[in-house]
Amino acid sequence: MSTAGWTFLTNHTHVLVCITRDPDATMRAIAREVGITERAVQRIVGELVEGGYLTRTRDGRRNEYAVSSAQPLRHPLERTTRLEELLSLLATDRGRGAPPDHELAGVPSG
């Protein structure tokens, strides 16, 4: 059975992770990283700004984005979790690869 075609996280989360990791990333770079079109990234960023999860500031010809990490997640099952809690797991260097065995919670090493 193939698992291709779906992931646990949405493209909105992927875009937020990219912006958190690299606030200066261009829409093109984010699109390439996430695997979606630049237009889709622009739409998602607009929705995140509208939802209060990103703030947009104009800097010359570029926009700068800041993540509003204190916001709660949107789904009723996750409303008690703040965005910063999710991003702390996903947007750090540790989130880029598997943690060492001894860092897995509740899993004995060795």
Buried (B, 14 or more C-beta within 10 A) or exposed (E): EEEEEEEEEEBBBBBBBBBBBEEEBEBEBBBBBBEBEBEBBBBBBEEBBEEEBBEEEEEEEEBEBEBBBEBEBEEEEEEEEBBBEBBBEBBEEEBEEEEEEEEEEEEEEE
